[in-house]
Amino acid sequence: MALWAFVLGYVVSSMIQVFVTQERMQQAMGEAGAKSVGLGTFFGFISSSCSFAALATTKSLIKKGAGLIPALAFLLASTNLVIELGIVVAVFLSWQFVVGEYVGGLLLIGTMWGFVRLTYPDGLMQRVRERLDKGGGEDDDEIPDWRRRIRTRKGWQRVAKRYFMEWNMVWKDVTVGFTVAGIIAVFVPTSFFQTLFIGAGQDGGVGAWALIEHVLVGPVAAFFTFIGSMGNIPLAAVLYANGVSFAGVMAFIFSDLVVFPVLRINAAYYGWKMSLYIALTLLVALVGAAMLMHGGLAFSGLLPTGRGQSIIDRTFFSVNYTFVLNLVFLVMTGALVYLGLTGQASEDKGHDHGGEQGVLERILFWLALASYVWLVGGLLMYFLSG
């Protein structure tokens, strides 16, 4: 169901990363102001949805002189407003959640802006810049004429390389996320969700206090799954199918930047004090955005009612538009494989993941392999049982 959405999203993301350079972003983003925040949001929108890549780019932006608010606007936009994420949300959830993803993403940025303006840590930010300066300089990419590059074979070979780098960054998250979603959907009873999320699945919706509890528990659930934004979407579908409120599901989706791996990487970049300040800022922003989106849709009569369709009740294979789209985008992937194998794009530096290839990354790798063993075992049992 989601294959074509991933391929489309990462093809678009790879094209943007090749034809719009990070240096152009850095030149345009200064201290906080409507223009800088707007540009940070726009550049985030056209960037990668990989949380690790977004964290590394955000660090580079701050190091090159971007203000904290525009840099965080870029970070939030690059993980919540990107095209591929909206496509996957549309596949697994309803159109209201797509609206929630994009409008809520803008509300995230607005809420973050207000919170940082009220609490801006001048001394801490100065120490962060000194820390980054001590880390040494970074090589600048050439600033190409994208109109020339887009017409060259070399440019599209770079797109192919970026495309497979994107998949290399997310395959573990996606594998574990989809597998965990399936396990939860099959083995975890509805009563568990009703205990974790007060009033989940009850007729008539949830009350105001229960709604607040949903919005606060959503980030806690995301913290313990520590799966990236793309892998979290099927889990979000499971939550919605078990009666979790719209606000609670949106808070869960928005929480990909307050999980422990992100805290750890930010701490390596800026120190633990700044990492915790950023986490608090993002937590306040996502709680506010989720509540505002829920209230806005409820006021306009557009809030989704009932429960979503369980992922185990869906039709998994049929010759329909999804089947055709999967074939089309598999052919596109084959073309990118050819370009990648025949090209010499080794000069592209790719994403700096900021050292996430540590213990947690290795754990995620082995969990992904265990997921494939689990899935193969399930298929064998299905066919052997007739």
C-alpha positions in Angstrom: 0.0 0.0 0.0 2.8 2.5 0.8 5.6 1.5 -1.6 4.7 3.9 -4.3 4.3 6.7 -1.8 7.8 6.2 -0.4 9.3 6.0 -3.9 7.5 9.2 -5.1 8.4 11.1 -1.9 12.1 10.1 -2.0 12.5 10.8 -5.7 11.1 14.4 -5.1 13.2 14.8 -2.0 16.4 13.7 -3.8 15.8 16.0 -6.7 15.4 18.9 -4.4 18.5 18.1 -2.4 20.6 17.9 -5.6 19.2 21.0 -7.3 18.8 23.3 -4.2 22.1 23.5 -2.1 22.4 24.0 1.6 24.6 27.0 1.0 21.7 28.8 -0.7 19.6 28.2 2.4 22.4 29.4 4.8 22.8 32.7 2.8 19.1 33.4 3.2 18.5 32.7 6.9 19.5 35.2 9.5 18.2 36.0 12.9 14.5 35.7 13.8 12.1 37.6 11.6 9.2 36.9 9.4 11.3 36.6 6.3 14.0 34.3 7.9 11.4 32.1 9.6 9.4 31.9 6.3 12.5 30.9 4.4 13.5 28.4 7.0 10.0 26.9 6.7 10.2 26.8 2.9 13.6 25.3 2.8 12.5 22.7 5.3 9.5 21.9 3.2 11.6 21.1 0.2 14.2 19.1 2.2 14.6 15.5 3.4 12.1 14.0 5.9 14.9 12.0 7.6 15.2 13.2 11.1 18.9 12.6 11.3 19.6 14.5 8.1 17.4 17.3 9.3 19.3 17.5 12.6 22.7 17.7 10.8 21.5 20.4 8.4 20.0 22.4 11.3 23.4 22.3 13.1 25.1 23.5 9.9 22.7 26.3 9.6 23.3 27.5 13.1 27.0 27.2 12.7 26.9 29.3 9.5 25.0 32.1 11.4 21.3 31.2 11.1 19.2 32.2 14.1 17.8 29.6 16.5 14.2 30.3 15.5 14.7 30.1 11.7 16.9 27.0 12.2 14.2 25.3 14.4 11.6 26.3 11.8 13.7 24.5 9.2 13.9 21.4 11.5 10.2 21.3 12.1 9.3 21.8 8.5 11.8 19.3 7.2 10.2 16.5 9.4 6.5 17.6 9.3 5.8 19.5 6.1 7.6 17.4 3.6 5.7 15.9 0.6 6.5 12.2 1.2 5.2 12.3 4.7 1.8 13.7 3.7 1.5 11.0 1.0 2.1 8.2 3.5 -0.3 9.9 6.0 -3.0 9.9 3.2 -2.4 6.2 2.5 -2.9 5.1 6.2 -5.2 7.8 7.6 -7.9 10.1 6.5 -7.7 13.5 4.7 -8.2 15.3 8.0 -4.9 13.9 9.2 -3.2 15.2 6.0 -4.6 18.7 6.8 -3.5 18.2 10.4 0.0 17.3 9.2 0.5 20.4 7.1 -1.6 23.0 8.9 -0.5 21.6 12.2 3.1 21.8 11.0 2.7 25.5 10.5 1.1 25.8 13.9 4.1 23.9 15.3 6.4 26.5 13.9 4.3 29.4 15.1 4.1 28.0 18.6 7.8 27.3 18.7 8.5 30.9 17.6 6.4 32.3 20.4 7.9 30.0 23.1 11.5 30.8 22.0 10.8 34.5 21.9 9.6 34.3 25.5 12.4 32.1 26.8 15.4 32.8 24.5 18.5 31.5 26.3 21.1 34.2 25.3 24.0 32.9 27.4 23.3 29.2 26.4 23.1 30.1 22.7 26.4 32.0 22.9 28.1 28.9 24.4 26.5 26.7 21.7 28.0 28.9 18.9 31.4 28.8 20.6 31.1 25.0 20.9 30.3 24.7 17.2 33.1 27.0 16.2 35.6 24.8 18.0 34.4 21.9 16.0 36.2 23.2 12.9 35.0 24.3 9.5 32.9 22.5 7.0 33.6 22.3 3.4 31.1 24.1 1.2 29.6 22.5 -1.8 29.7 24.3 -5.1 26.7 26.5 -5.7 25.6 25.2 -9.1 23.2 26.6 -11.7 20.3 24.2 -11.1 18.9 24.9 -14.6 22.1 23.5 -16.1 22.5 20.6 -13.7 18.9 19.4 -14.2 19.6 18.9 -17.9 22.8 16.8 -17.4 23.2 13.1 -16.9 25.6 13.8 -14.0 22.9 15.7 -12.2 20.5 12.8 -12.4 23.2 10.4 -11.3 23.5 12.5 -8.2 19.7 12.3 -7.7 20.0 8.5 -7.9 22.7 8.5 -5.3 20.7 10.7 -3.0 17.6 8.5 -3.5 19.4 5.4 -2.3 21.0 7.3 0.6 17.5 8.3 1.7 16.4 4.6 1.6 19.6 3.6 3.5 18.7 6.1 6.2 15.1 5.0 6.7 14.8 1.3 5.9 15.4 0.2 9.5 12.8 2.7 10.9 10.3 1.7 8.3 10.8 -2.0 8.7 10.6 -1.9 12.5 7.7 0.6 12.4 5.5 -1.5 10.1 6.3 -4.7 11.9 5.6 -3.3 15.4 2.4 -1.8 14.0 1.3 -5.2 12.8 2.2 -6.9 16.1 0.4 -4.3 18.1 -2.7 -4.5 15.9 -2.9 -8.2 16.2 -1.8 -9.0 19.8 -2.5 -5.8 21.9 -6.2 -5.7 23.1 -8.3 -2.5 22.8 -8.5 -2.5 26.6 -4.8 -1.6 26.7 -5.3 1.5 24.7 -8.4 2.5 26.8 -6.1 2.3 29.9 -3.2 4.2 28.3 -5.4 6.8 26.6 -8.3 7.6 28.9 -11.7 7.2 27.1 -10.2 5.8 23.9 -12.8 4.0 21.8 -15.8 5.2 23.8 -18.9 6.5 22.1 -19.3 10.2 22.1 -15.6 11.1 22.0 -13.5 12.1 24.9 -13.8 15.0 27.3 -11.5 18.0 27.7 -9.3 16.5 30.4 -9.0 13.1 28.6 -8.1 15.1 25.4 -5.2 16.8 27.3 -4.1 13.3 28.6 -4.1 12.0 25.0 -1.9 14.8 23.8 0.6 14.3 26.7 0.7 10.5 26.4 1.2 10.6 22.6 4.8 11.9 22.9 5.5 9.4 25.7 4.5 6.5 23.5 6.6 8.0 20.7 9.6 8.3 23.0 9.5 4.6 23.8 9.1 3.5 20.2 11.9 5.8 19.0 11.0 5.2 15.4 11.3 8.0 12.8 8.5 10.0 11.3 7.9 7.7 8.3 7.9 4.5 10.4 5.5 6.1 12.9 2.6 6.5 10.5 1.4 2.9 10.6 1.7 3.0 14.4 -0.4 6.2 14.3 -3.0 4.3 12.2 -3.1 1.6 14.9 -3.7 4.2 17.6 -6.5 5.8 15.6 -8.1 2.4 14.9 -8.2 1.8 18.7 -10.1 5.0 19.4 -7.3 7.4 20.3 -8.4 11.0 19.7 -7.4 13.0 16.7 -5.2 15.3 18.9 -3.6 12.3 20.5 -2.7 10.8 17.2 -1.3 14.1 15.8 0.8 14.6 19.0 2.2 11.1 18.4 3.0 11.9 14.8 4.6 15.2 15.7 6.8 13.6 18.4 9.6 12.3 16.1 11.9 15.1 17.3 11.5 14.5 21.0 12.6 10.8 21.1 15.8 9.8 22.8 18.0 9.3 19.7 17.3 12.9 18.7 18.1 14.1 22.2 21.4 12.3 22.2 22.4 13.7 18.8 21.5 17.2 19.7 23.5 16.8 22.9 26.5 15.7 20.9 26.1 18.9 18.8 25.2 21.5 21.4 25.5 20.0 24.8 22.8 18.5 27.1 21.4 21.8 28.3 20.6 23.0 24.8 19.4 19.6 23.8 16.9 19.6 26.7 15.8 23.2 25.9 15.1 22.3 22.3 13.2 19.2 23.4 11.1 21.3 25.8 10.5 23.8 23.1 9.3 21.2 20.6 7.2 19.4 23.2 5.3 22.7 24.1 4.9 23.4 20.3 3.5 19.9 19.5 1.1 19.9 22.4 -0.2 23.4 21.4 -0.4 22.5 17.7 -2.3 19.2 18.3 -4.8 20.9 20.6 -5.3 23.8 18.2 -5.8 21.5 15.2 -8.3 19.3 17.2 -10.2 22.4 18.3 -10.2 24.0 14.9 -11.6 20.9 13.1 -14.1 20.3 15.9 -15.3 23.9 15.6 -15.7 23.6 11.8 -17.4 20.3 12.0 -14.6 18.5 10.1 -13.2 16.4 13.0 -13.0 12.7 11.9 -15.6 10.6 13.8 -15.5 7.0 14.7 -12.3 4.9 14.4 -10.0 4.3 11.5 -9.8 1.1 9.7 -7.6 -1.5 11.3 -4.5 -2.2 9.3 -5.2 -6.0 9.6 -8.7 -5.5 8.1 -7.4 -3.9 4.9 -7.3 -5.5 1.4 -3.6 -6.2 1.0 -3.4 -7.2 -2.6 -5.7 -6.4 -5.6 -5.2 -5.2 -9.1 -6.1 -1.6 -8.6 -4.5 1.9 -8.8 -2.1 1.0 -6.0 -0.8 -2.0 -7.9 -0.3 0.1 -11.0 1.4 2.9 -9.1 3.7 0.4 -7.5 4.7 -1.0 -10.9 5.3 2.5 -12.3 7.5 3.6 -9.4 9.4 0.3 -9.3 10.3 1.0 -13.0 11.4 4.5 -11.9 13.5 2.9 -9.1 15.1 0.6 -11.7 16.0 3.6 -13.8 17.7 5.2 -10.8 19.5 1.9 -10.1 20.9 2.1 -13.6 21.9 5.7 -13.2 23.5 5.0 -9.8 25.5 2.1 -11.1 26.8 3.9 -14.2 27.4 7.2 -12.6 30.4 8.6 -10.8 28.7 10.7 -8.1 31.2 9.9 -5.4 32.0 13.6 -4.9 28.6 14.1 -3.2 29.2 14.1 0.6 25.7 13.0 1.5 24.1 13.5 4.9 26.0 13.9 8.1 24.1 11.9 10.6 25.9 13.4 13.5 27.2 10.1 14.9 23.9 8.3 15.1 25.7 5.1 14.0 26.1 4.2 17.7 24.5 1.8 20.1 20.9 2.7 19.3 21.5 2.6 15.6 22.9 -0.9 15.9 20.0 -2.0 18.1 17.6 -0.7 15.4 19.6 -2.6 12.7 19.2 -5.9 14.6 15.6 -5.2 15.3 15.0 -4.7 11.6 16.7 -8.1 10.9 14.6 -9.7 13.6 11.5 -8.1 12.0 12.3 -9.8 8.7 12.7 -13.2 10.4 9.4 -12.6 12.2 7.6 -11.7 8.9 9.1 -14.7 7.0 8.0 -17.0 9.9 4.5 -15.5 9.7 4.3 -16.1 5.9 5.5 -19.7 6.3 2.9 -20.4 9.0 0.2 -18.9 6.9 1.0 -21.1 3.9 1.6 -24.2 6.0 -1.7 -23.8 7.8 -3.5 -23.8 4.5 
